Amino acid sequence: MRRLLLLLLLLTAGCGAATTGPTAAASAGTARPAAAPTDRVRYVVVPHPDDEFSAWSLLARDTGHYDVFILLTHGEAGGACNGAGLQSDAGERVPQPQPFAGRRTATCSAERVDSWHAFLDGMAQSDGHLDVPRHVGTRHGYDLYVGRHTARLVFDYGDGRLTPAEVVAAIAAARAERPAYGVQAEDDVIGAAYYNDSDPNFYRYQHTDQRAVQQALWSTDLGTPGPQLARTWPADPRRSLTRQVPADIYQAAMAVTPGPPAPRTNPTARRVGVLQRVYGWLAFTGSYWPAEAQPRSFFFSSSQDFWSRH
């Protein structure tokens, strides 16, 4: 009899627990549907709008992570801010707002961020693990966007003025927002910040903001369960990982018609891929972005190399 009473009590408690969770969640007005239980938060650190694709080999079709994109600057110091590189007649998207106003203006700042959102939104159409998050608020120092599979934080530390301390602070802010994501478990941090200051055999790029991301992730132990990684050039002695962007995803980003994507030999091709359309105005005047296996002409290559620190 005592065993029977105990069994009835356990069954009753189980039924109560089954009905309490959904009711509590509904009354709390959940901001977004709960993430899949296998999701772990991955932080993707982006110095400027367009750098995110430099780490895309680790992001494409990665259903095991809840990707948090952390944009650190607006990229407002770029020479393309005068609009000379835009070729809308070739299919390039016109950044908003218009008209162009030049470097280090509020207009260029808004145009770069507008392009960043448009690129991520566009890639979500060909990669189902991504989504289009909604703006949920302006915090102290950043805007927050939250979706079922991804989140975005937009900071404005100043193009060309980023420091390693600010990189660490931005990641800390993104980590503190986990209740908004609905995901508590963390994994790793990826620096989408290609940097090569020494090897002439590959694309040389040593922007101060990229360097700040590299220094922050190399020198500061953030304490995440997974490693801290950053994009580098193929012959970097620190390189520990090489990944390929899946061919169809690379095509979705880089395609032109008629192909191939080769600005020097095929200059009049129409921009079709998301990166070509959205970030075409940032490409060299009268040109578009080359597609290549390794970073020879630029760092939007299909093969991508990373160093990793635990």
C-alpha positions as CSV (number, residue, x, y, z in Angstrom):
1,M,0.0,0.0,0.0
2,R,2.8,2.4,0.9
3,R,4.5,1.7,-2.5
4,L,1.2,2.4,-4.3
5,L,0.7,5.7,-2.5
6,L,4.3,6.7,-3.3
7,L,3.7,5.8,-7.0
8,L,0.5,7.9,-7.1
9,L,2.3,10.9,-5.6
10,L,5.2,10.7,-8.1
11,L,2.7,10.5,-11.0
12,T,0.8,13.5,-9.7
13,A,4.0,15.5,-9.3
14,G,5.1,14.6,-12.9
15,C,1.8,15.7,-14.3
16,G,2.1,19.0,-12.5
17,A,5.6,19.6,-13.8
18,A,4.4,18.9,-17.4
19,T,1.7,21.5,-17.2
20,T,3.6,24.2,-15.3
21,G,6.5,24.8,-17.8
22,P,4.4,25.9,-20.9
23,T,2.0,27.9,-18.8
24,A,4.8,29.8,-17.1
25,A,6.5,30.4,-20.4
26,A,3.3,31.7,-22.0
27,S,2.6,34.0,-19.2
28,A,6.1,35.4,-19.3
29,G,5.6,36.4,-22.9
30,T,8.7,34.6,-24.4
31,A,10.5,36.9,-26.9
32,R,11.4,34.1,-29.2
33,P,10.7,30.4,-29.6
34,A,13.0,28.2,-27.5
35,A,16.2,27.2,-29.2
36,A,16.9,23.6,-30.0
37,P,18.3,21.8,-27.0
38,T,21.5,20.9,-28.9
39,D,22.3,24.6,-29.6
40,R,25.5,26.0,-28.0
41,V,26.4,29.6,-28.3
42,R,29.1,30.5,-30.8
43,Y,30.4,34.1,-30.8
44,V,31.5,35.4,-34.2
45,V,33.6,38.6,-33.8
46,V,33.4,40.9,-36.9
47,P,35.6,44.0,-37.1
48,H,33.8,45.6,-40.1
49,P,30.7,44.8,-42.2
50,D,31.9,42.2,-44.8
51,D,34.6,40.6,-42.6
52,E,32.1,37.9,-41.5
53,F,32.5,36.0,-44.7
54,S,36.2,35.5,-43.9
55,A,35.1,32.8,-41.4
56,W,32.2,31.4,-43.3
57,S,33.8,27.9,-43.6
58,L,33.1,27.5,-39.8
59,L,29.6,28.8,-40.0
60,A,27.9,27.3,-43.1
61,R,25.2,24.7,-42.3
62,D,26.5,24.5,-38.7
63,T,23.2,23.4,-37.0
64,G,24.9,22.6,-33.7
65,H,25.4,26.3,-32.8
66,Y,23.4,29.4,-32.0
67,D,25.5,32.0,-33.8
68,V,25.9,35.4,-32.2
69,F,27.4,37.9,-34.7
70,I,29.2,40.7,-32.9
71,L,29.9,43.7,-35.2
72,L,32.5,45.9,-33.6
73,T,32.7,48.9,-36.0
74,H,30.6,50.4,-38.8
75,G,33.4,50.4,-41.3
76,E,32.7,54.1,-42.0
77,A,36.4,54.9,-42.9
78,G,36.3,52.9,-46.1
79,G,37.2,54.6,-49.4
80,A,34.0,53.2,-51.0
81,C,31.9,55.6,-48.9
82,N,31.9,58.0,-51.9
83,G,29.8,55.5,-53.9
84,A,32.3,55.3,-56.8
85,G,32.3,51.5,-56.6
86,L,28.6,51.0,-56.9
87,Q,27.4,49.4,-60.2
88,S,23.7,49.0,-59.7
89,D,23.2,48.3,-63.5
90,A,25.3,45.1,-62.9
91,G,23.0,43.9,-60.2
92,E,24.6,45.5,-57.1
93,R,22.3,46.5,-54.3
94,V,22.2,50.1,-53.5
95,P,23.0,50.6,-49.7
96,Q,20.6,52.7,-47.7
97,P,20.3,55.6,-46.9
98,Q,21.1,57.6,-50.1
99,P,22.8,59.6,-51.3
100,F,26.4,58.8,-50.5
101,A,28.1,61.3,-48.3
102,G,31.8,60.1,-48.1
103,R,34.1,58.7,-45.5
104,R,33.5,59.0,-41.7
105,T,30.0,60.3,-42.1
106,A,26.8,59.1,-40.4
107,T,25.5,58.2,-43.8
108,C,28.3,55.9,-44.6
109,S,28.1,54.3,-41.2
110,A,24.4,53.6,-41.8
111,E,25.1,52.2,-45.3
112,R,27.7,49.8,-44.1
113,V,25.5,48.4,-41.3
114,D,22.6,48.2,-43.7
115,S,24.7,46.1,-46.0
116,W,25.8,43.9,-43.2
117,H,22.2,43.1,-42.2
118,A,21.3,42.6,-45.9
119,F,24.2,40.1,-46.4
120,L,23.3,38.0,-43.3
121,D,19.6,38.1,-44.3
122,G,20.4,37.0,-47.8
123,M,22.6,34.1,-46.8
124,A,19.8,32.9,-44.5
125,Q,17.8,32.2,-47.7
126,S,20.4,29.5,-48.8
127,D,21.4,28.2,-45.4
128,G,18.5,27.0,-43.2
129,H,20.4,27.1,-39.9
130,L,20.5,30.9,-40.2
131,D,17.6,33.3,-39.7
132,V,16.6,36.9,-39.8
133,P,16.5,38.2,-36.1
134,R,14.4,41.1,-35.0
135,H,15.5,44.2,-33.2
136,V,14.7,43.8,-29.6
137,G,16.4,46.9,-28.1
138,T,19.2,49.4,-27.9
139,R,21.4,48.7,-24.9
140,H,24.2,50.8,-23.5
141,G,26.6,50.8,-26.4
142,Y,25.0,48.4,-28.9
143,D,21.9,47.3,-30.7
144,L,20.6,43.8,-30.1
145,Y,18.8,41.6,-32.6
146,V,17.5,38.1,-31.6
147,G,16.2,35.2,-33.6
148,R,15.5,31.5,-33.2
149,H,18.9,30.5,-34.6
150,T,21.1,33.6,-34.6
151,A,21.6,36.9,-32.8
152,R,23.4,40.1,-33.8
153,L,25.0,42.8,-31.7
154,V,26.0,46.1,-33.4
155,F,28.7,48.2,-31.6
156,D,30.3,51.4,-32.9
157,Y,33.9,51.5,-31.5
158,G,35.1,53.5,-34.5
159,D,36.6,52.2,-37.8
160,G,40.4,52.3,-37.3
161,R,40.2,52.9,-33.6
162,L,39.3,49.5,-32.1
163,T,41.3,48.2,-29.1
164,P,41.8,44.7,-27.8
165,A,40.0,45.8,-24.5
166,E,37.0,46.9,-26.5
167,V,36.9,43.5,-28.3
168,V,36.9,41.7,-24.9
169,A,34.2,44.0,-23.6
170,A,31.9,43.4,-26.6
171,I,32.3,39.7,-26.2
172,A,31.4,40.0,-22.5
173,A,28.3,42.0,-23.4
174,A,27.3,39.3,-25.9
175,R,27.7,36.6,-23.3
176,A,25.6,38.5,-20.8
177,E,22.7,38.5,-23.3
178,R,22.3,34.7,-23.2
179,P,18.9,34.9,-21.4
180,A,17.6,36.8,-24.5
181,Y,18.9,34.1,-26.8
182,G,17.2,31.3,-24.8
183,V,20.5,29.4,-24.9
184,Q,22.8,29.1,-21.9
185,A,25.4,26.6,-23.0
186,E,28.4,28.1,-24.7
187,D,31.1,26.8,-27.1
188,D,33.7,28.9,-28.9
189,V,34.7,32.3,-30.2
190,I,35.7,32.9,-33.8
191,G,37.5,36.0,-35.0
192,A,36.3,36.8,-38.5
193,A,39.4,38.9,-38.8
194,Y,41.9,37.8,-41.5
195,Y,45.3,39.1,-40.8
196,N,48.6,38.7,-42.7
197,D,51.4,41.2,-42.0
198,S,54.4,39.3,-43.3
199,D,53.8,36.7,-46.1
200,P,53.8,38.2,-49.7
201,N,52.6,34.9,-51.1
202,F,49.1,35.5,-49.8
203,Y,46.9,38.6,-49.5
204,R,48.6,41.1,-47.2
205,Y,46.2,42.7,-44.8
206,Q,47.1,44.3,-41.5
207,H,44.2,46.6,-40.6
208,T,44.5,47.9,-37.1
209,D,41.0,46.6,-36.2
210,Q,41.8,43.1,-37.4
211,R,44.9,43.3,-35.3
212,A,42.9,44.3,-32.2
213,V,40.7,41.2,-32.7
214,Q,43.7,38.9,-33.2
215,Q,45.5,40.3,-30.1
216,A,42.4,40.0,-27.9
217,L,41.6,36.4,-28.8
218,W,45.3,35.3,-28.7
219,S,46.2,37.0,-25.4
220,T,43.0,37.0,-23.3
221,D,41.6,33.7,-22.0
222,L,37.8,34.3,-22.2
223,G,37.0,31.1,-20.3
224,T,34.6,29.6,-22.9
225,P,34.4,25.8,-23.1
226,G,35.5,25.8,-26.7
227,P,38.6,27.3,-28.3
228,Q,39.3,30.9,-29.4
229,L,40.0,30.9,-33.1
230,A,40.9,33.6,-35.7
231,R,41.3,33.6,-39.4
232,T,44.9,33.7,-40.7
233,W,46.8,33.1,-43.9
234,P,47.6,29.5,-45.1
235,A,51.3,29.5,-44.2
236,D,51.0,31.1,-40.8
237,P,53.1,28.9,-38.4
238,R,50.3,29.1,-35.9
239,R,47.7,27.7,-38.3
240,S,46.0,24.7,-36.8
241,L,42.8,24.4,-38.8
242,T,41.7,24.6,-42.5
243,R,38.1,24.4,-43.5
244,Q,36.3,24.8,-46.9
245,V,33.1,26.8,-47.5
246,P,30.7,24.2,-49.0
247,A,30.7,24.6,-52.8
248,D,27.0,25.5,-53.1
249,I,27.2,28.0,-50.3
250,Y,30.3,29.6,-51.8
251,Q,28.4,29.8,-55.1
252,A,25.4,31.4,-53.3
253,A,27.7,34.1,-52.1
254,M,30.1,34.7,-54.9
255,A,28.3,33.8,-58.2
256,V,28.2,36.0,-61.2
257,T,26.6,35.3,-64.6
258,P,28.0,34.4,-66.9
259,G,30.7,32.8,-64.8
260,P,33.3,32.4,-63.6
261,P,33.7,35.1,-60.9
262,A,37.0,36.5,-62.3
263,P,37.0,40.4,-62.5
264,R,40.0,40.6,-64.7
265,T,39.0,38.2,-67.4
266,N,35.2,38.4,-67.0
267,P,34.6,42.1,-66.0
268,T,31.1,42.6,-67.3
269,A,29.4,39.7,-65.5
270,R,26.2,40.4,-63.6
271,R,26.4,40.1,-59.9
272,V,24.2,37.2,-58.7
273,G,25.6,35.9,-55.4
274,V,24.6,37.5,-52.1
275,L,28.1,38.9,-51.3
276,Q,28.6,40.2,-54.9
277,R,25.2,42.0,-54.8
278,V,25.3,43.4,-51.3
279,Y,28.9,44.2,-50.9
280,G,29.6,45.0,-54.6
281,W,29.8,48.7,-53.8
282,L,32.8,48.0,-51.6
283,A,34.7,46.2,-54.3
284,F,37.3,48.0,-56.3
285,T,35.9,50.6,-58.7
286,G,34.6,49.0,-61.9
287,S,35.1,45.5,-60.5
288,Y,33.7,42.9,-58.2
289,W,35.0,40.3,-55.7
290,P,37.2,37.4,-57.1
291,A,36.4,33.8,-56.2
292,E,39.4,31.8,-55.5
293,A,40.6,28.7,-53.5
294,Q,43.2,30.6,-51.4
295,P,43.5,34.2,-50.3
296,R,45.6,35.5,-53.1
297,S,43.7,38.6,-54.3
298,F,41.5,39.0,-51.2
299,F,40.4,37.0,-48.2
300,F,37.0,35.9,-49.5
301,S,38.5,32.5,-50.5
302,S,36.7,29.2,-50.3
303,S,39.6,27.6,-48.3
304,Q,40.0,29.3,-44.9
305,D,42.7,28.9,-42.3
306,F,42.6,29.5,-38.6
307,W,44.8,29.5,-35.5
308,S,43.2,28.1,-32.3
309,R,43.9,28.6,-28.6
310,H,42.2,26.9,-25.7
